[in-house]
Amino acid sequence: MKYVGAREANQKFSKLLAEAENGEIVTVTRRGKPVVRLVAVSDRRDPDRARAAERLRRSHELGIRLGGRRFTRDELHDR
């Protein structure tokens, strides 16, 4: 993970964007504190990773088995 200050991020945005697109996670800081992260939306270099993420997303939609009764993700987060 790479950290850059806000001023540097402003001056070198195109370069940082290319780095994020190539898989680097770029964290932009302001006064030493993390503010935002630049990450690629999809990892075009690794189609297996994208398929695994899609399977995980679908399993969350279907719910999780806990001793016979199925609970959806939303039910688990409701209190």
N, CA, C and O atoms as a Maestro MAE file, in Angstrom:
{
 s_m_m2io_version
 :::
 2.0.0
}

f_m_ct {
 s_m_title
 :::
 protein
 m_atom[316] {
  # First column is atom index #
  i_m_mmod_type
  r_m_x_coord
  r_m_y_coord
  r_m_z_coord
  i_m_residue_number
  s_m_chain_name
  s_m_pdb_residue_name
  s_m_pdb_atom_name
  i_m_atomic_number
  :::
  1 25 0.850 -1.163 0.000 1 A "MET " " N  " 7
  2 3 0.000 0.000 0.000 1 A "MET " " CA " 6
  3 2 0.899 1.230 0.000 1 A "MET " " C  " 6
  4 15 1.917 1.282 0.690 1 A "MET " " O  " 8
  5 25 0.499 2.203 -0.783 2 A "LYS " " N  " 7
  6 3 1.275 3.426 -0.924 2 A "LYS " " CA " 6
  7 2 0.514 4.580 -0.287 2 A "LYS " " C  " 6
  8 15 -0.702 4.682 -0.449 2 A "LYS " " O  " 8
  9 25 1.212 5.447 0.432 3 A "TYR " " N  " 7
  10 3 0.615 6.620 1.062 3 A "TYR " " CA " 6
  11 2 1.181 7.871 0.401 3 A "TYR " " C  " 6
  12 15 2.391 7.983 0.206 3 A "TYR " " O  " 8
  13 25 0.306 8.809 0.060 4 A "VAL " " N  " 7
  14 3 0.742 10.089 -0.494 4 A "VAL " " CA " 6
  15 2 -0.081 11.203 0.140 4 A "VAL " " C  " 6
  16 15 -1.242 11.010 0.502 4 A "VAL " " O  " 8
  17 25 0.537 12.367 0.266 5 A "GLY " " N  " 7
  18 3 -0.177 13.528 0.790 5 A "GLY " " CA " 6
  19 2 -1.125 14.094 -0.257 5 A "GLY " " C  " 6
  20 15 -0.997 13.809 -1.448 5 A "GLY " " O  " 8
  21 25 -2.072 14.893 0.200 6 A "ALA " " N  " 7
  22 3 -3.082 15.464 -0.695 6 A "ALA " " CA " 6
  23 2 -2.453 16.326 -1.782 6 A "ALA " " C  " 6
  24 15 -2.883 16.270 -2.934 6 A "ALA " " O  " 8
  25 25 -1.461 17.108 -1.445 7 A "ARG " " N  " 7
  26 3 -0.806 17.973 -2.434 7 A "ARG " " CA " 6
  27 2 -0.142 17.134 -3.521 7 A "ARG " " C  " 6
  28 15 -0.300 17.408 -4.710 7 A "ARG " " O  " 8
  29 25 0.600 16.113 -3.105 8 A "GLU " " N  " 7
  30 3 1.251 15.243 -4.076 8 A "GLU " " CA " 6
  31 2 0.225 14.506 -4.935 8 A "GLU " " C  " 6
  32 15 0.423 14.338 -6.139 8 A "GLU " " O  " 8
  33 25 -0.868 14.068 -4.317 9 A "ALA " " N  " 7
  34 3 -1.921 13.381 -5.064 9 A "ALA " " CA " 6
  35 2 -2.511 14.307 -6.122 9 A "ALA " " C  " 6
  36 15 -2.806 13.878 -7.237 9 A "ALA " " O  " 8
  37 25 -2.681 15.568 -5.772 10 A "ASN " " N  " 7
  38 3 -3.209 16.543 -6.722 10 A "ASN " " CA " 6
  39 2 -2.241 16.749 -7.887 10 A "ASN " " C  " 6
  40 15 -2.662 16.844 -9.040 10 A "ASN " " O  " 8
  41 25 -0.965 16.815 -7.587 11 A "GLN " " N  " 7
  42 3 0.043 17.067 -8.618 11 A "GLN " " CA " 6
  43 2 0.312 15.854 -9.499 11 A "GLN " " C  " 6
  44 15 0.665 16.006 -10.668 11 A "GLN " " O  " 8
  45 25 0.150 14.652 -8.950 12 A "LYS " " N  " 7
  46 3 0.512 13.432 -9.685 12 A "LYS " " CA " 6
  47 2 -0.678 12.488 -9.854 12 A "LYS " " C  " 6
  48 15 -0.513 11.268 -9.861 12 A "LYS " " O  " 8
  49 25 -1.880 13.061 -9.991 13 A "PHE " " N  " 7
  50 3 -3.082 12.229 -10.019 13 A "PHE " " CA " 6
  51 2 -3.059 11.189 -11.135 13 A "PHE " " C  " 6
  52 15 -3.419 10.035 -10.906 13 A "PHE " " O  " 8
  53 25 -2.642 11.581 -12.340 14 A "SER " " N  " 7
  54 3 -2.624 10.630 -13.461 14 A "SER " " CA " 6
  55 2 -1.723 9.443 -13.174 14 A "SER " " C  " 6
  56 15 -2.075 8.303 -13.476 14 A "SER " " O  " 8
  57 25 -0.562 9.706 -12.594 15 A "LYS " " N  " 7
  58 3 0.373 8.634 -12.252 15 A "LYS " " CA " 6
  59 2 -0.224 7.717 -11.178 15 A "LYS " " C  " 6
  60 15 -0.131 6.494 -11.282 15 A "LYS " " O  " 8
  61 25 -0.836 8.308 -10.151 16 A "LEU " " N  " 7
  62 3 -1.447 7.525 -9.080 16 A "LEU " " CA " 6
  63 2 -2.622 6.701 -9.598 16 A "LEU " " C  " 6
  64 15 -2.829 5.567 -9.165 16 A "LEU " " O  " 8
  65 25 -3.387 7.270 -10.521 17 A "LEU " " N  " 7
  66 3 -4.500 6.562 -11.122 17 A "LEU " " CA " 6
  67 2 -4.006 5.328 -11.874 17 A "LEU " " C  " 6
  68 15 -4.605 4.257 -11.776 17 A "LEU " " O  " 8
  69 25 -2.923 5.478 -12.619 18 A "ALA " " N  " 7
  70 3 -2.343 4.343 -13.348 18 A "ALA " " CA " 6
  71 2 -1.838 3.275 -12.380 18 A "ALA " " C  " 6
  72 15 -2.003 2.082 -12.631 18 A "ALA " " O  " 8
  73 25 -1.226 3.700 -11.280 19 A "GLU " " N  " 7
  74 3 -0.741 2.744 -10.287 19 A "GLU " " CA " 6
  75 2 -1.905 1.964 -9.667 19 A "GLU " " C  " 6
  76 15 -1.817 0.749 -9.487 19 A "GLU " " O  " 8
  77 25 -2.982 2.660 -9.347 20 A "ALA " " N  " 7
  78 3 -4.154 1.990 -8.777 20 A "ALA " " CA " 6
  79 2 -4.750 1.016 -9.788 20 A "ALA " " C  " 6
  80 15 -5.164 -0.086 -9.428 20 A "ALA " " O  " 8
  81 25 -4.791 1.422 -11.037 21 A "GLU " " N  " 7
  82 3 -5.325 0.554 -12.084 21 A "GLU " " CA " 6
  83 2 -4.489 -0.712 -12.236 21 A "GLU " " C  " 6
  84 15 -5.006 -1.759 -12.624 21 A "GLU " " O  " 8
  85 25 -3.210 -0.614 -11.931 22 A "ASN " " N  " 7
  86 3 -2.306 -1.768 -12.015 22 A "ASN " " CA " 6
  87 2 -2.245 -2.584 -10.735 22 A "ASN " " C  " 6
  88 15 -1.379 -3.447 -10.592 22 A "ASN " " O  " 8
  89 25 -3.160 -2.320 -9.799 23 A "GLY " " N  " 7
  90 3 -3.241 -3.157 -8.610 23 A "GLY " " CA " 6
  91 2 -2.722 -2.544 -7.328 23 A "GLY " " C  " 6
  92 15 -2.929 -3.108 -6.253 23 A "GLY " " O  " 8
  93 25 -2.057 -1.410 -7.410 24 A "GLU " " N  " 7
  94 3 -1.548 -0.734 -6.204 24 A "GLU " " CA " 6
  95 2 -2.704 -0.080 -5.462 24 A "GLU " " C  " 6
  96 15 -3.598 0.485 -6.093 24 A "GLU " " O  " 8
  97 25 -2.704 -0.146 -4.149 25 A "ILE " " N  " 7
  98 3 -3.685 0.584 -3.346 25 A "ILE " " CA " 6
  99 2 -3.000 1.867 -2.897 25 A "ILE " " C  " 6
  100 15 -1.964 1.826 -2.233 25 A "ILE " " O  " 8
  101 25 -3.578 3.001 -3.260 26 A "VAL " " N  " 7
  102 3 -2.987 4.303 -2.945 26 A "VAL " " CA " 6
  103 2 -3.874 5.001 -1.928 26 A "VAL " " C  " 6
  104 15 -5.043 5.273 -2.199 26 A "VAL " " O  " 8
  105 25 -3.320 5.289 -0.761 27 A "THR " " N  " 7
  106 3 -4.053 5.998 0.284 27 A "THR " " CA " 6
  107 2 -3.600 7.452 0.293 27 A "THR " " C  " 6
  108 15 -2.409 7.739 0.407 27 A "THR " " O  " 8
  109 25 -4.554 8.364 0.172 28 A "VAL " " N  " 7
  110 3 -4.255 9.791 0.189 28 A "VAL " " CA " 6
  111 2 -4.494 10.302 1.603 28 A "VAL " " C  " 6
  112 15 -5.535 10.043 2.208 28 A "VAL " " O  " 8
  113 25 -3.516 11.030 2.114 29 A "THR " " N  " 7
  114 3 -3.599 11.547 3.485 29 A "THR " " CA " 6
  115 2 -3.705 13.066 3.478 29 A "THR " " C  " 6
  116 15 -3.283 13.734 2.534 29 A "THR " " O  " 8
  117 25 -4.275 13.590 4.550 30 A "ARG " " N  " 7
  118 3 -4.308 15.028 4.788 30 A "ARG " " CA " 6
  119 2 -3.817 15.236 6.207 30 A "ARG " " C  " 6
  120 15 -4.397 14.719 7.162 30 A "ARG " " O  " 8
  121 25 -2.758 15.989 6.334 31 A "ARG " " N  " 7
  122 3 -2.122 16.225 7.642 31 A "ARG " " CA " 6
  123 2 -1.776 14.917 8.345 31 A "ARG " " C  " 6
  124 15 -1.900 14.797 9.564 31 A "ARG " " O  " 8
  125 25 -1.337 13.932 7.545 32 A "GLY " " N  " 7
  126 3 -0.895 12.660 8.093 32 A "GLY " " CA " 6
  127 2 -1.985 11.644 8.374 32 A "GLY " " C  " 6
  128 15 -1.692 10.517 8.774 32 A "GLY " " O  " 8
  129 25 -3.240 12.024 8.171 33 A "LYS " " N  " 7
  130 3 -4.349 11.095 8.436 33 A "LYS " " CA " 6
  131 2 -4.958 10.616 7.125 33 A "LYS " " C  " 6
  132 15 -5.195 11.424 6.227 33 A "LYS " " O  " 8
  133 25 -5.218 9.302 6.998 34 A "PRO " " N  " 7
  134 3 -5.820 8.774 5.766 34 A "PRO " " CA " 6
  135 2 -7.187 9.405 5.510 34 A "PRO " " C  " 6
  136 15 -8.005 9.542 6.419 34 A "PRO " " O  " 8
  137 25 -7.418 9.789 4.245 35 A "VAL " " N  " 7
  138 3 -8.676 10.415 3.871 35 A "VAL " " CA " 6
  139 2 -9.422 9.551 2.855 35 A "VAL " " C  " 6
  140 15 -10.605 9.261 3.037 35 A "VAL " " O  " 8
  141 25 -8.744 9.143 1.794 36 A "VAL " " N  " 7
  142 3 -9.376 8.328 0.745 36 A "VAL " " CA " 6
  143 2 -8.379 7.299 0.229 36 A "VAL " " C  " 6
  144 15 -7.171 7.418 0.433 36 A "VAL " " O  " 8
  145 25 -8.921 6.278 -0.450 37 A "ARG " " N  " 7
  146 3 -8.084 5.269 -1.094 37 A "ARG " " CA " 6
  147 2 -8.439 5.185 -2.567 37 A "ARG " " C  " 6
  148 15 -9.609 5.267 -2.942 37 A "ARG " " O  " 8
  149 25 -7.429 5.024 -3.387 38 A "LEU " " N  " 7
  150 3 -7.630 4.747 -4.803 38 A "LEU " " CA " 6
  151 2 -7.378 3.264 -5.009 38 A "LEU " " C  " 6
  152 15 -6.285 2.770 -4.733 38 A "LEU " " O  " 8
  153 25 -8.386 2.556 -5.491 39 A "VAL " " N  " 7
  154 3 -8.247 1.137 -5.794 39 A "VAL " " CA " 6
  155 2 -8.945 0.866 -7.118 39 A "VAL " " C  " 6
  156 15 -9.899 1.556 -7.478 39 A "VAL " " O  " 8
  157 25 -8.476 -0.124 -7.829 40 A "ALA " " N  " 7
  158 3 -9.093 -0.480 -9.094 40 A "ALA " " CA " 6
  159 2 -10.492 -1.026 -8.857 40 A "ALA " " C  " 6
  160 15 -10.728 -1.742 -7.884 40 A "ALA " " O  " 8
  161 25 -11.415 -0.692 -9.739 41 A "VAL " " N  " 7
  162 3 -12.780 -1.190 -9.629 41 A "VAL " " CA " 6
  163 2 -12.807 -2.683 -9.902 41 A "VAL " " C  " 6
  164 15 -13.478 -3.435 -9.194 41 A "VAL " " O  " 8
  165 25 -12.094 -3.108 -10.907 42 A "SER " " N  " 7
  166 3 -12.006 -4.539 -11.195 42 A "SER " " CA " 6
  167 2 -10.565 -4.875 -11.530 42 A "SER " " C  " 6
  168 15 -9.822 -4.058 -12.074 42 A "SER " " O  " 8
  169 25 -10.201 -6.072 -11.196 43 A "ASP " " N  " 7
  170 3 -8.846 -6.522 -11.473 43 A "ASP " " CA " 6
  171 2 -8.864 -7.301 -12.777 43 A "ASP " " C  " 6
  172 15 -9.101 -8.509 -12.789 43 A "ASP " " O  " 8
  173 25 -8.611 -6.600 -13.873 44 A "ARG " " N  " 7
  174 3 -8.668 -7.227 -15.196 44 A "ARG " " CA " 6
  175 2 -7.557 -8.245 -15.397 44 A "ARG " " C  " 6
  176 15 -7.632 -9.072 -16.306 44 A "ARG " " O  " 8
  177 25 -6.528 -8.193 -14.561 45 A "ARG " " N  " 7
  178 3 -5.411 -9.118 -14.714 45 A "ARG " " CA " 6
  179 2 -5.727 -10.502 -14.184 45 A "ARG " " C  " 6
  180 15 -5.049 -11.460 -14.554 45 A "ARG " " O  " 8
  181 25 -6.728 -10.641 -13.333 46 A "ASP " " N  " 7
  182 3 -6.990 -11.915 -12.678 46 A "ASP " " CA " 6
  183 2 -8.480 -12.275 -12.747 46 A "ASP " " C  " 6
  184 15 -9.231 -11.983 -11.816 46 A "ASP " " O  " 8
  185 25 -8.908 -12.908 -13.850 47 A "PRO " " N  " 7
  186 3 -10.332 -13.247 -13.978 47 A "PRO " " CA " 6
  187 2 -10.805 -14.242 -12.914 47 A "PRO " " C  " 6
  188 15 -11.981 -14.223 -12.550 47 A "PRO " " O  " 8
  189 25 -9.919 -15.113 -12.402 48 A "ASP " " N  " 7
  190 3 -10.311 -16.054 -11.351 48 A "ASP " " CA " 6
  191 2 -10.723 -15.312 -10.087 48 A "ASP " " C  " 6
  192 15 -11.664 -15.718 -9.405 48 A "ASP " " O  " 8
  193 25 -10.032 -14.241 -9.778 49 A "ARG " " N  " 7
  194 3 -10.350 -13.446 -8.588 49 A "ARG " " CA " 6
  195 2 -11.727 -12.794 -8.743 49 A "ARG " " C  " 6
  196 15 -12.506 -12.745 -7.791 49 A "ARG " " O  " 8
  197 25 -12.019 -12.300 -9.934 50 A "ALA " " N  " 7
  198 3 -13.325 -11.687 -10.185 50 A "ALA " " CA " 6
  199 2 -14.442 -12.720 -10.053 50 A "ALA " " C  " 6
  200 15 -15.498 -12.419 -9.497 50 A "ALA " " O  " 8
  201 25 -14.221 -13.933 -10.558 51 A "ARG " " N  " 7
  202 3 -15.232 -14.994 -10.436 51 A "ARG " " CA " 6
  203 2 -15.438 -15.377 -8.971 51 A "ARG " " C  " 6
  204 15 -16.570 -15.597 -8.541 51 A "ARG " " O  " 8
  205 25 -14.349 -15.457 -8.205 52 A "ALA " " N  " 7
  206 3 -14.460 -15.798 -6.785 52 A "ALA " " CA " 6
  207 2 -15.240 -14.716 -6.033 52 A "ALA " " C  " 6
  208 15 -16.045 -15.028 -5.155 52 A "ALA " " O  " 8
  209 25 -15.008 -13.473 -6.368 53 A "ALA " " N  " 7
  210 3 -15.739 -12.382 -5.726 53 A "ALA " " CA " 6
  211 2 -17.224 -12.460 -6.059 53 A "ALA " " C  " 6
  212 15 -18.069 -12.210 -5.199 53 A "ALA " " O  " 8
  213 25 -17.545 -12.806 -7.303 54 A "GLU " " N  " 7
  214 3 -18.948 -12.939 -7.699 54 A "GLU " " CA " 6
  215 2 -19.621 -14.091 -6.963 54 A "GLU " " C  " 6
  216 15 -20.774 -13.959 -6.553 54 A "GLU " " O  " 8
  217 25 -18.929 -15.220 -6.785 55 A "ARG " " N  " 7
  218 3 -19.482 -16.354 -6.026 55 A "ARG " " CA " 6
  219 2 -19.744 -15.948 -4.586 55 A "ARG " " C  " 6
  220 15 -20.782 -16.301 -4.026 55 A "ARG " " O  " 8
  221 25 -18.832 -15.221 -3.983 56 A "LEU " " N  " 7
  222 3 -18.995 -14.763 -2.604 56 A "LEU " " CA " 6
  223 2 -20.201 -13.823 -2.489 56 A "LEU " " C  " 6
  224 15 -20.987 -13.930 -1.548 56 A "LEU " " O  " 8
  225 25 -20.341 -12.913 -3.439 57 A "ARG " " N  " 7
  226 3 -21.480 -11.990 -3.431 57 A "ARG " " CA " 6
  227 2 -22.793 -12.764 -3.527 57 A "ARG " " C  " 6
  228 15 -23.745 -12.461 -2.809 57 A "ARG " " O  " 8
  229 25 -22.849 -13.763 -4.412 58 A "ARG " " N  " 7
  230 3 -24.072 -14.565 -4.555 58 A "ARG " " CA " 6
  231 2 -24.369 -15.348 -3.286 58 A "ARG " " C  " 6
  232 15 -25.530 -15.466 -2.894 58 A "ARG " " O  " 8
  233 25 -23.333 -15.889 -2.631 59 A "SER " " N  " 7
  234 3 -23.573 -16.654 -1.406 59 A "SER " " CA " 6
  235 2 -24.135 -15.756 -0.306 59 A "SER " " C  " 6
  236 15 -24.934 -16.213 0.512 59 A "SER " " O  " 8
  237 25 -23.735 -14.502 -0.275 60 A "HIS " " N  " 7
  238 3 -24.289 -13.565 0.709 60 A "HIS " " CA " 6
  239 2 -25.755 -13.288 0.431 60 A "HIS " " C  " 6
  240 15 -26.550 -13.132 1.359 60 A "HIS " " O  " 8
  241 25 -26.116 -13.227 -0.845 61 A "GLU " " N  " 7
  242 3 -27.517 -13.001 -1.189 61 A "GLU " " CA " 6
  243 2 -28.393 -14.194 -0.810 61 A "GLU " " C  " 6
  244 15 -29.545 -14.017 -0.414 61 A "GLU " " O  " 8
  245 25 -27.855 -15.401 -0.928 62 A "LEU " " N  " 7
  246 3 -28.621 -16.613 -0.650 62 A "LEU " " CA " 6
  247 2 -28.779 -16.872 0.838 62 A "LEU " " C  " 6
  248 15 -29.727 -17.537 1.255 62 A "LEU " " O  " 8
  249 25 -27.877 -16.363 1.627 63 A "GLY " " N  " 7
  250 3 -27.940 -16.583 3.069 63 A "GLY " " CA " 6
  251 2 -26.898 -17.593 3.522 63 A "GLY " " C  " 6
  252 15 -26.208 -18.206 2.708 63 A "GLY " " O  " 8
  253 25 -26.798 -17.753 4.820 64 A "ILE " " N  " 7
  254 3 -25.795 -18.616 5.433 64 A "ILE " " CA " 6
  255 2 -26.515 -19.665 6.268 64 A "ILE " " C  " 6
  256 15 -27.444 -19.332 7.004 64 A "ILE " " O  " 8
  257 25 -26.099 -20.937 6.166 65 A "ARG " " N  " 7
  258 3 -26.720 -22.012 6.944 65 A "ARG " " CA " 6
  259 2 -26.177 -22.009 8.371 65 A "ARG " " C  " 6
  260 15 -24.968 -22.080 8.592 65 A "ARG " " O  " 8
  261 25 -27.091 -21.925 9.328 66 A "LEU " " N  " 7
  262 3 -26.724 -21.983 10.739 66 A "LEU " " CA " 6
  263 2 -27.661 -22.957 11.439 66 A "LEU " " C  " 6
  264 15 -28.677 -22.549 12.001 66 A "LEU " " O  " 8
  265 25 -27.326 -24.230 11.407 67 A "GLY " " N  " 7
  266 3 -28.090 -25.231 12.131 67 A "GLY " " CA " 6
  267 2 -29.513 -25.431 11.651 67 A "GLY " " C  " 6
  268 15 -30.417 -25.540 12.479 67 A "GLY " " O  " 8
  269 25 -29.746 -25.482 10.375 68 A "GLY " " N  " 7
  270 3 -31.060 -25.809 9.865 68 A "GLY " " CA " 6
  271 2 -31.839 -24.637 9.311 68 A "GLY " " C  " 6
  272 15 -32.432 -24.753 8.238 68 A "GLY " " O  " 8
  273 25 -31.857 -23.523 9.998 69 A "ARG " " N  " 7
  274 3 -32.588 -22.367 9.486 69 A "ARG " " CA " 6
  275 2 -31.640 -21.485 8.700 69 A "ARG " " C  " 6
  276 15 -30.510 -21.238 9.122 69 A "ARG " " O  " 8
  277 25 -32.102 -21.015 7.559 70 A "ARG " " N  " 7
  278 3 -31.268 -20.130 6.752 70 A "ARG " " CA " 6
  279 2 -31.524 -18.676 7.139 70 A "ARG " " C  " 6
  280 15 -32.670 -18.242 7.256 70 A "ARG " " O  " 8
  281 25 -30.459 -17.952 7.331 71 A "PHE " " N  " 7
  282 3 -30.531 -16.535 7.646 71 A "PHE " " CA " 6
  283 2 -29.938 -15.758 6.492 71 A "PHE " " C  " 6
  284 15 -28.875 -16.111 5.980 71 A "PHE " " O  " 8
  285 25 -30.614 -14.708 6.081 72 A "THR " " N  " 7
  286 3 -30.047 -13.846 5.058 72 A "THR " " CA " 6
  287 2 -29.047 -12.904 5.715 72 A "THR " " C  " 6
  288 15 -29.016 -12.756 6.937 72 A "THR " " O  " 8
  289 25 -28.250 -12.286 4.897 73 A "ARG " " N  " 7
  290 3 -27.271 -11.330 5.393 73 A "ARG " " CA " 6
  291 2 -27.991 -10.195 6.121 73 A "ARG " " C  " 6
  292 15 -27.541 -9.757 7.180 73 A "ARG " " O  " 8
  293 25 -29.100 -9.718 5.564 74 A "ASP " " N  " 7
  294 3 -29.847 -8.627 6.192 74 A "ASP " " CA " 6
  295 2 -30.381 -9.025 7.567 74 A "ASP " " C  " 6
  296 15 -30.342 -8.221 8.499 74 A "ASP " " O  " 8
  297 25 -30.879 -10.258 7.705 75 A "GLU " " N  " 7
  298 3 -31.385 -10.723 9.005 75 A "GLU " " CA " 6
  299 2 -30.271 -10.773 10.037 75 A "GLU " " C  " 6
  300 15 -30.497 -10.474 11.210 75 A "GLU " " O  " 8
  301 25 -29.083 -11.146 9.616 76 A "LEU " " N  " 7
  302 3 -27.958 -11.214 10.554 76 A "LEU " " CA " 6
  303 2 -27.574 -9.834 11.059 76 A "LEU " " C  " 6
  304 15 -27.092 -9.691 12.183 76 A "LEU " " O  " 8
  305 25 -27.785 -8.821 10.235 77 A "HIS " " N  " 7
  306 3 -27.391 -7.464 10.630 77 A "HIS " " CA " 6
  307 2 -28.516 -6.719 11.340 77 A "HIS " " C  " 6
  308 15 -28.261 -5.701 11.982 77 A "HIS " " O  " 8
  309 25 -29.762 -7.205 11.239 78 A "ASP " " N  " 7
  310 3 -30.870 -6.587 11.967 78 A "ASP " " CA " 6
  311 2 -30.749 -6.923 13.452 78 A "ASP " " C  " 6
  312 15 -30.360 -8.035 13.812 78 A "ASP " " O  " 8
  313 25 -31.071 -5.992 14.284 79 A "ARG " " N  " 7
  314 3 -31.006 -6.253 15.727 79 A "ARG " " CA " 6
  315 2 -32.363 -6.114 16.329 79 A "ARG " " C  " 6
  316 15 -32.525 -6.294 17.536 79 A "ARG " " O  " 8
  :::
 }
 m_bond[315] {
  # First column is bond index #
  i_m_from
  i_m_to
  i_m_order
  :::
  1 1 2 1
  2 2 3 1
  3 3 4 2
  4 3 5 1
  5 5 6 1
  6 6 7 1
  7 7 8 2
  8 7 9 1
  9 9 10 1
  10 10 11 1
  11 11 12 2
  12 11 13 1
  13 13 14 1
  14 14 15 1
  15 15 16 2
  16 15 17 1
  17 17 18 1
  18 18 19 1
  19 19 20 2
  20 19 21 1
  21 21 22 1
  22 22 23 1
  23 23 24 2
  24 23 25 1
  25 25 26 1
  26 26 27 1
  27 27 28 2
  28 27 29 1
  29 29 30 1
  30 30 31 1
  31 31 32 2
  32 31 33 1
  33 33 34 1
  34 34 35 1
  35 35 36 2
  36 35 37 1
  37 37 38 1
  38 38 39 1
  39 39 40 2
  40 39 41 1
  41 41 42 1
  42 42 43 1
  43 43 44 2
  44 43 45 1
  45 45 46 1
  46 46 47 1
  47 47 48 2
  48 47 49 1
  49 49 50 1
  50 50 51 1
  51 51 52 2
  52 51 53 1
  53 53 54 1
  54 54 55 1
  55 55 56 2
  56 55 57 1
  57 57 58 1
  58 58 59 1
  59 59 60 2
  60 59 61 1
  61 61 62 1
  62 62 63 1
  63 63 64 2
  64 63 65 1
  65 65 66 1
  66 66 67 1
  67 67 68 2
  68 67 69 1
  69 69 70 1
  70 70 71 1
  71 71 72 2
  72 71 73 1
  73 73 74 1
  74 74 75 1
  75 75 76 2
  76 75 77 1
  77 77 78 1
  78 78 79 1
  79 79 80 2
  80 79 81 1
  81 81 82 1
  82 82 83 1
  83 83 84 2
  84 83 85 1
  85 85 86 1
  86 86 87 1
  87 87 88 2
  88 87 89 1
  89 89 90 1
  90 90 91 1
  91 91 92 2
  92 91 93 1
  93 93 94 1
  94 94 95 1
  95 95 96 2
  96 95 97 1
  97 97 98 1
  98 98 99 1
  99 99 100 2
  100 99 101 1
  101 101 102 1
  102 102 103 1
  103 103 104 2
  104 103 105 1
  105 105 106 1
  106 106 107 1
  107 107 108 2
  108 107 109 1
  109 109 110 1
  110 110 111 1
  111 111 112 2
  112 111 113 1
  113 113 114 1
  114 114 115 1
  115 115 116 2
  116 115 117 1
  117 117 118 1
  118 118 119 1
  119 119 120 2
  120 119 121 1
  121 121 122 1
  122 122 123 1
  123 123 124 2
  124 123 125 1
  125 125 126 1
  126 126 127 1
  127 127 128 2
  128 127 129 1
  129 129 130 1
  130 130 131 1
  131 131 132 2
  132 131 133 1
  133 133 134 1
  134 134 135 1
  135 135 136 2
  136 135 137 1
  137 137 138 1
  138 138 139 1
  139 139 140 2
  140 139 141 1
  141 141 142 1
  142 142 143 1
  143 143 144 2
  144 143 145 1
  145 145 146 1
  146 146 147 1
  147 147 148 2
  148 147 149 1
  149 149 150 1
  150 150 151 1
  151 151 152 2
  152 151 153 1
  153 153 154 1
  154 154 155 1
  155 155 156 2
  156 155 157 1
  157 157 158 1
  158 158 159 1
  159 159 160 2
  160 159 161 1
  161 161 162 1
  162 162 163 1
  163 163 164 2
  164 163 165 1
  165 165 166 1
  166 166 167 1
  167 167 168 2
  168 167 169 1
  169 169 170 1
  170 170 171 1
  171 171 172 2
  172 171 173 1
  173 173 174 1
  174 174 175 1
  175 175 176 2
  176 175 177 1
  177 177 178 1
  178 178 179 1
  179 179 180 2
  180 179 181 1
  181 181 182 1
  182 182 183 1
  183 183 184 2
  184 183 185 1
  185 185 186 1
  186 186 187 1
  187 187 188 2
  188 187 189 1
  189 189 190 1
  190 190 191 1
  191 191 192 2
  192 191 193 1
  193 193 194 1
  194 194 195 1
  195 195 196 2
  196 195 197 1
  197 197 198 1
  198 198 199 1
  199 199 200 2
  200 199 201 1
  201 201 202 1
  202 202 203 1
  203 203 204 2
  204 203 205 1
  205 205 206 1
  206 206 207 1
  207 207 208 2
  208 207 209 1
  209 209 210 1
  210 210 211 1
  211 211 212 2
  212 211 213 1
  213 213 214 1
  214 214 215 1
  215 215 216 2
  216 215 217 1
  217 217 218 1
  218 218 219 1
  219 219 220 2
  220 219 221 1
  221 221 222 1
  222 222 223 1
  223 223 224 2
  224 223 225 1
  225 225 226 1
  226 226 227 1
  227 227 228 2
  228 227 229 1
  229 229 230 1
  230 230 231 1
  231 231 232 2
  232 231 233 1
  233 233 234 1
  234 234 235 1
  235 235 236 2
  236 235 237 1
  237 237 238 1
  238 238 239 1
  239 239 240 2
  240 239 241 1
  241 241 242 1
  242 242 243 1
  243 243 244 2
  244 243 245 1
  245 245 246 1
  246 246 247 1
  247 247 248 2
  248 247 249 1
  249 249 250 1
  250 250 251 1
  251 251 252 2
  252 251 253 1
  253 253 254 1
  254 254 255 1
  255 255 256 2
  256 255 257 1
  257 257 258 1
  258 258 259 1
  259 259 260 2
  260 259 261 1
  261 261 262 1
  262 262 263 1
  263 263 264 2
  264 263 265 1
  265 265 266 1
  266 266 267 1
  267 267 268 2
  268 267 269 1
  269 269 270 1
  270 270 271 1
  271 271 272 2
  272 271 273 1
  273 273 274 1
  274 274 275 1
  275 275 276 2
  276 275 277 1
  277 277 278 1
  278 278 279 1
  279 279 280 2
  280 279 281 1
  281 281 282 1
  282 282 283 1
  283 283 284 2
  284 283 285 1
  285 285 286 1
  286 286 287 1
  287 287 288 2
  288 287 289 1
  289 289 290 1
  290 290 291 1
  291 291 292 2
  292 291 293 1
  293 293 294 1
  294 294 295 1
  295 295 296 2
  296 295 297 1
  297 297 298 1
  298 298 299 1
  299 299 300 2
  300 299 301 1
  301 301 302 1
  302 302 303 1
  303 303 304 2
  304 303 305 1
  305 305 306 1
  306 306 307 1
  307 307 308 2
  308 307 309 1
  309 309 310 1
  310 310 311 1
  311 311 312 2
  312 311 313 1
  313 313 314 1
  314 314 315 1
  315 315 316 2
  :::
 }
}
